[in-house]
């Protein structure tokens, strides 16, 4: 009788434990690959992203966010033609809002000014259920359904931003799926505790995304900004060879001297040589980047397009 009672308690304990949601471990080492293409006719940049969730994680990625807050003293950017594709409704029809409509509906709650963007979620039968939105925190957010989570060991692409904003280094956040309905009792109606749980499981990294150049453009200040971008690109592993980094640095410093002397013609020649080196040493896309290339698609876009913008302004 006693053994049967103990066995019954064990069954009850097992059922109690298994009725709660599995809380995943914090996400680690998630890889975000990014590439940029410029439509020279319209001045519109297309930013494409792919996410790899390592097999060592046990969390399924549910949300992907990129900061699009407007820099202090940033230039006002064009928003014409930029739309947020919010995904498919139950009738299979694409739900679309213009950037202006998206911002207008949340103007009372928006915590930060944002630069104009369009956003497209992964589409098609392989990964249905993704949506795109602008959040009150000043990010673009892609959210998945339970049928479209990025599983451990899986890569998902098709996240797209469009903007007239130049490539800059931006914060990115990935969040795992949490079964909120079946969390342990201490989380019920405790918003702060639930938020702490969410934050503890997120993965934060850097990627490239659109940003606004300064409204008060000063060539030397902007060149110093590009030099800082190059340093950050090296520290982030987007420039893989120290010798190449030093060669690029030498060209930027030489161009800086020419601009300070007022010799814009010589500065343009040096900066064009810089772009040639970026194109020779880098990959425009993250797919099938040949061996021997020392700049990732992130460094390629970051350096090429910002230097091209500077040349056009000289």
C-alpha positions in Angstrom: 0.0 0.0 0.0 2.8 2.3 1.0 4.7 1.7 -2.3 1.5 2.4 -4.3 1.1 5.7 -2.5 4.7 6.7 -3.2 4.3 5.7 -6.8 1.1 7.9 -7.0 3.0 10.9 -5.6 5.8 10.3 -8.2 3.2 10.3 -11.0 1.6 13.5 -9.7 5.0 15.2 -9.4 5.9 14.2 -12.9 2.7 15.4 -14.4 3.0 18.7 -12.5 6.6 19.3 -13.8 5.8 18.4 -17.4 2.7 20.6 -17.5 5.0 23.7 -17.4 6.6 25.1 -20.5 10.2 24.3 -21.3 12.2 27.4 -20.8 15.0 27.4 -23.3 18.6 28.3 -22.5 19.9 31.8 -23.4 20.6 32.0 -27.1 24.3 32.0 -28.0 26.5 32.6 -31.0 23.7 33.4 -33.4 25.1 34.5 -36.8 23.5 37.3 -38.8 24.8 37.7 -42.3 24.0 40.9 -44.1 24.5 42.3 -47.6 23.5 45.5 -49.3 22.7 46.4 -52.9 22.3 50.0 -54.2 19.9 50.9 -57.0 21.9 53.8 -58.5 18.9 55.0 -60.5 16.7 55.6 -57.4 19.3 55.8 -54.6 17.4 53.1 -52.7 19.5 50.6 -50.7 18.3 47.0 -50.2 19.5 45.3 -47.1 19.2 41.5 -47.0 19.7 39.3 -43.9 20.1 35.6 -43.1 20.1 34.1 -39.6 21.9 30.9 -38.5 20.8 29.4 -35.2 23.6 27.1 -34.0 22.8 23.5 -33.2 24.2 24.0 -29.7 21.2 26.2 -28.8 18.0 24.6 -27.6 15.9 27.8 -28.2 14.0 28.3 -31.4 14.3 31.9 -32.7 11.0 33.7 -32.8 11.9 37.4 -33.2 14.6 39.3 -35.1 15.0 43.1 -34.5 17.3 45.8 -35.9 17.7 49.3 -34.5 16.5 52.0 -37.0 16.5 54.9 -34.6 17.5 58.2 -36.1 20.9 59.6 -35.1 21.1 62.9 -33.4 21.3 65.7 -36.1 20.7 63.1 -38.8 19.5 64.2 -42.2 15.8 63.9 -43.1 15.5 61.0 -45.5 13.0 60.3 -48.3 10.2 57.8 -47.5 8.6 57.6 -50.9 7.5 54.1 -51.9 8.7 52.5 -48.6 6.2 49.9 -47.3 5.9 47.5 -44.4 4.8 44.1 -45.7 3.1 42.7 -42.6 2.7 39.2 -43.9 -0.3 37.2 -45.2 -3.8 37.3 -43.7 -5.9 34.2 -43.4 -7.2 34.8 -47.0 -3.7 34.7 -48.3 -3.6 38.4 -49.1 -0.5 40.5 -48.3 -1.1 43.1 -45.6 0.8 46.3 -46.5 1.2 49.7 -44.8 3.3 52.6 -46.0 6.1 53.7 -43.7 4.1 56.9 -43.1 1.0 55.0 -42.1 3.0 52.7 -39.8 4.6 55.6 -38.0 1.4 57.6 -37.8 -0.6 54.9 -36.1 2.0 54.7 -33.2 3.1 58.4 -33.0 1.8 58.7 -29.4 3.8 55.7 -28.2 7.0 55.8 -30.4 9.9 56.2 -27.9 12.5 57.2 -30.6 12.5 58.9 -33.9 13.2 56.3 -36.7 14.6 56.6 -40.2 12.2 55.7 -43.1 12.4 52.0 -44.1 10.5 49.4 -45.9 10.4 45.9 -44.5 9.7 42.5 -46.0 9.4 39.2 -44.1 10.5 35.8 -45.4 7.8 34.7 -47.8 6.8 31.5 -49.4 5.7 28.0 -48.4 9.1 27.1 -46.8 8.8 29.7 -43.9 5.2 30.9 -43.7 3.8 33.1 -40.9 6.5 35.8 -40.6 5.4 39.4 -40.1 7.2 42.7 -40.2 6.5 45.7 -38.0 8.1 48.9 -36.6 8.2 48.8 -32.8 7.8 51.6 -30.2 11.4 51.1 -29.2 12.7 52.3 -32.6 13.4 48.9 -34.2 12.2 46.9 -37.2 10.9 43.6 -35.9 10.3 40.4 -37.8 8.2 37.9 -35.8 7.5 34.3 -36.6 4.6 31.9 -35.9 5.0 28.5 -34.2 5.2 27.0 -37.7 8.1 29.3 -38.8 10.6 29.3 -35.9 14.3 29.2 -36.7 15.3 25.8 -35.3 18.7 25.0 -33.8 21.0 24.1 -36.7 18.8 26.0 -39.2 19.5 29.0 -41.5 16.7 31.3 -42.6 17.1 34.2 -45.1 14.6 36.5 -46.8 14.6 39.3 -44.1 14.7 42.5 -46.2 14.9 46.2 -45.4 14.8 49.0 -48.0 15.9 52.5 -47.2 17.5 55.7 -48.6 19.8 55.5 -45.6 23.5 54.7 -45.8 24.8 51.5 -44.3 25.8 51.9 -40.6 26.6 49.6 -37.7 23.4 48.7 -35.9 22.3 46.6 -32.9 20.5 43.4 -33.6 18.5 41.2 -31.2 17.2 37.7 -31.6 14.7 36.2 -29.1 13.7 32.6 -28.6 10.1 31.3 -28.5 8.6 31.0 -25.0 5.4 29.2 -24.2 3.9 32.0 -22.0 0.7 30.1 -21.4 2.5 27.3 -19.5 5.2 29.2 -17.6 5.6 28.3 -13.9 3.1 30.0 -11.5 5.5 32.7 -10.3 5.3 34.3 -13.8 1.5 34.6 -13.8 0.6 38.3 -14.0 4.1 39.3 -13.0 5.1 41.5 -16.0 8.5 42.5 -14.6 9.6 38.9 -13.9 8.4 37.8 -17.4 10.3 40.7 -19.0 13.4 39.7 -17.0 13.1 36.2 -18.4 12.7 37.5 -22.0 15.8 39.8 -21.6 17.9 37.0 -20.1 17.3 34.7 -23.1 17.9 37.2 -25.9 21.0 37.3 -28.1 22.5 40.7 -28.9 25.0 41.3 -31.8 25.9 43.9 -34.4 25.0 44.0 -38.1 24.7 46.6 -40.8 21.5 48.5 -41.3 20.3 51.9 -42.7 21.2 55.1 -40.9 21.0 58.8 -41.7 24.1 60.8 -42.6 24.6 64.1 -40.8 22.4 67.0 -41.9 25.3 69.4 -41.5 27.8 67.5 -43.6 31.5 68.2 -43.0 33.9 66.2 -45.2 36.6 65.8 -42.5 34.1 64.8 -39.8 32.5 62.3 -42.1 35.9 60.8 -43.1 36.7 60.4 -39.4 33.4 58.6 -39.0 34.4 56.2 -41.9 37.8 55.6 -40.2 35.9 54.6 -37.0 33.6 52.3 -39.0 36.7 50.6 -40.4 38.1 50.1 -36.9 34.8 48.6 -35.7 34.6 46.4 -38.8 38.0 45.0 -38.0 37.1 44.4 -34.3 33.9 42.7 -35.4 35.8 40.3 -37.7 34.4 41.8 -40.9 37.9 42.7 -42.0 39.8 39.4 -41.5 43.4 40.4 -42.3 45.4 43.0 -40.3 47.5 43.8 -43.3 44.5 44.7 -45.4 43.1 46.8 -42.5 46.3 48.7 -42.3 46.4 49.3 -46.1 42.8 50.6 -46.0 43.7 52.8 -43.0 46.7 54.3 -44.8 44.5 55.3 -47.8 41.9 57.0 -45.5 44.6 58.9 -43.6 46.2 60.0 -46.8 42.8 61.2 -48.1 42.2 63.0 -44.8 45.4 65.0 -45.3 44.5 66.0 -48.9 41.0 67.2 -47.8 42.6 69.2 -45.0 44.9 70.8 -47.5 41.9 71.6 -49.8 43.1 69.3 -52.5 39.8 67.5 -53.2 40.9 66.2 -56.6 43.8 64.2 -55.0 41.5 63.1 -52.2 39.0 61.7 -54.6 41.7 59.8 -56.5 42.8 58.2 -53.2 39.3 57.4 -52.1 38.5 55.8 -55.5 41.6 53.6 -55.0 40.2 52.7 -51.6 37.0 51.6 -53.2 38.9 49.5 -55.7 40.7 47.8 -52.9 37.5 47.1 -51.0 36.0 45.6 -54.2 39.1 43.5 -54.8 39.3 42.2 -51.3 35.6 41.9 -50.4 32.4 40.1 -51.2 29.3 41.9 -52.3 27.1 39.1 -51.0 27.4 36.5 -48.2 26.4 33.6 -50.5 29.4 31.8 -52.1 32.1 34.2 -51.0 35.3 32.9 -52.6 38.2 31.8 -50.4 40.9 34.5 -50.1 38.6 37.4 -49.7 39.4 39.4 -46.6 36.3 41.6 -46.3 32.9 40.2 -45.5 29.8 41.5 -47.2 29.2 43.7 -44.1 32.6 45.4 -44.4 32.2 45.6 -48.2 28.9 47.6 -48.0 29.9 49.6 -45.0 33.1 51.0 -46.5 32.2 51.1 -50.2 28.9 53.0 -49.9 30.0 55.5 -47.2 33.2 56.4 -49.1 31.2 56.7 -52.4 28.9 59.1 -50.5 31.9 61.2 -49.4 33.3 61.3 -52.9 30.0 62.6 -54.2 30.0 65.3 -51.6 33.5 66.6 -52.3 
